[in-house]
Amino acid sequence: MADRQADPLLEYLVRGILLLQTPDECRSFLYDLCTESELQEMSRRLQAAKMLRNGRIYADIAEETGLSTATISRVNRCLKYAPGGGYITVLERLEKEARRR
């Protein structure tokens, strides 16, 4: 984890993201920062993480998201071997938010 925090440019980006206060601000920033295909790819990876946590199989995830099984495998490794990692944190918070609605 220390290596991930060593890059000052990444730290600047992370701090900038944390300053965004609304979904619209975040969406605007992401559209400025990333290409449409990059945003779609990141969105599909998060969807794959959700589907994996719900017990879906690689073939179904690949068909539904258009991701390669190699990418799905990478997402799965993050879920399995990084407990409390980024995907899990985001998915748990999204689930909690959905239950409140």
RAMO-V170234 format. One record per backbone hydrogen bond with DSSP energy under -0.5 kcal/mol. NH is the residue of the N-H (numbers start at 1). CO is the residue of the C=O. If there is no record, write none. Layout:
nh = [NH	NH]
co = [CO	CO]
This chain:
nh = [4	5	5	6	6	8	11	12	13	14	15	16	17	18	19	19	20	26	27	28	29	30	31	32	33	34	39	40	41	42	43	44	45	46	47	48	49	50	51	52	53	54	55	56	61	62	63	64	65	66	72	73	74	75	76	77	78	79	80	81	82	85	89	90	91	92	93	94	95	96	97	98	99	100	101]
co = [1	1	2	2	3	6	7	8	9	10	11	12	13	14	15	16	17	22	23	24	25	26	27	28	29	30	35	36	37	38	39	40	41	42	43	44	45	46	47	48	49	50	52	51	57	58	59	60	61	62	68	69	70	71	72	73	74	75	76	77	78	82	85	86	87	88	89	90	91	92	93	94	95	96	97]
